[in-house]
């Protein structure tokens, strides 16, 4: 097999392409997250109902990733990923023109269908095309695109919502995503180690079930659920707290809080390298412990400590996710796209479950209830990671 090696032109092109793809995925997917308070006000709905603008998308994304990953085994990686990104950008634009909240949810559900074409396949592409000794770095750079996309999308949304409206904000995100999708098509090198198979649903279903019998993969899937469930819950509801008294921050100020995603851009790459040289489990433990420390800091009422806690939590999340996701690619010897699809299925189901459950806890117990749920998720994650071998 001929792999993409660190330092080569094609390695850099692939990284930039998947960086752009990750940017589009997170920018569009989480573009409504800072707008939940706006939806509550404009449509006269509860915070829990407003959170469905995110949780329905991630739930649909989770289900259709299993289909997209299987289709890519027969139809190839680049075609499905590129088409999916372009279609998702169009759905994002249509969301901006929603007549009511029900219509918004319809476009967001369709958005989840199309976005499913990138995440699992991108992980499989990296696992097949990148040299194993460069995979941690490549996966970290791809996830850096996720973090920058999520950060930029939220900051742009907050600023444009304050200056114009949430509709203008969502339309702007969609246009930027469309341009990034075109860049993805131009830069991504064709697959060299992918061998297409006939689309046989019976065999594909059997291989999915086979991955679920692997104890290491099952624990990694559980970690994906818990890590993402914690992350989305914190960011879904921190805005409600900071917009209210005693903080009374503006929508723009709350949007700029997502600048802390920059620490995730660094930690995903840095911790990926550490895991390559010092062992995945050890660095994964550290990442989860950092998350737990960060969420604990958000209980302190001083604004600067609360913001520091968000940054620490974000640093730990992106590093931990980088390690867990690349571990899946290393562990799965066959049908890598499906193994990655299953990881991200649990990852986004965790987003939907955690995000909605956090809304119920916010309504009943405030920020203390949200933090208690996140802490419980992370303690379980530490327990799962303790049962993983140092290298697998």
C-alpha positions, 0 to 999 in steps of 0.5 A: 500500500502507498500511504500519505506520509507526513511532510509530502504535498499530498499529505498537506492537501488531504489535511487541508481538504479534510480541515475544510470538510470538518469546518463545514460539518461543525459550522452548519451543524452547531449554527443554531446552538447559540440561537436557542435563547432567540428561538425561545423568544421569537417562537414562544417555546421552552429551552427544551423545545428550542434544543430540538433544533440541534438534537433532531439534526444530530439524531438524524446524522447519527442514524444516516451515518451508518448508511453513508458509511456502508454506501462508501464501501461500494461507491467510494469516499470522495464522491459521497463526502463532496456531494454531502457537503454541497447538499448540506450547505444548501439545507443550511441556506434554506433553514435561514428562510424557515417560516416557523419553528416546525419548518426550521426543524424539517430543514434541520432534519434534512441537514442531518441526512446530508451531513452524515456523508462526511464524518465517518467516511473522513475517518475511514479515508484517513485510516486507509490513506495516511501512514499509521505513524502519521495518523494521530497528527492527521486525525488531530488536524481534521478535528481541528477543522471541526473545532474552528468550524464550530468556533467560527460558526458560533462567533459569526452567528452571534455577531450577525444576529446582534447586528441583523437577525438570526436569519442573516446569520444562518444564511452567512454560515451557509454561504461560507460552508458552500465555498469551503465545500468547493475547496474540499473537492479541489484539494482532496487526493483520490483514494489509493488504498480503497477497494470498492465492493458490491453493495450487499446489505446483508454483508454490510449489516453483518460487518456492523454487528461484528464491530459491536462484538469487539470489546475495545470498540464497544468501550470506545463507542461508549466514550464517544457517547459520553464525551459528546453528550457532555460537550454539547450539554455544556454549550447548549445551556451556558448561553442561557446562564450568561445572557441572564442576570447577574451576567447579562451578556449580549448575544455577540459577547456570548458568541465570542465565548466560543473563541475558546475552541482555539484551545481545542484546535491545539489540544486535538493535534498535541494530544494526538501526538502524545498518544502516538508516542506515550500510549492512547489510554494514558493520554485519554485519562488525562483528557477526561480528567481535564474535562472534569476539572473544567466543568467544575470551575463553571460552578464558581460564580466569578465570570472569569473563572467560569470562562476559564472553566469552559476553556479547560473543558474544551481543551480536554474534550477535543484532545480526548475525542481525537484520541478515541476516534483515531483509536477506532481507526487503528483497532478496526482492521476491516470495514473501517468506514463502518467502524467509524460510523458506529463510533460517530453514531454513538457520538451524535446520539450522545449529543442528542440525548445529553442535549435534551436531558440537559434541558430538562435539568436546566429547567428544574435545577439550573446550572447545578443540575447541568453540571451534575449530569456532565460530571456523571457522564465523565466519571463513567467515561473514566471507568470505561477508559480504565478498561482499555489496554494501553495500546490496541 
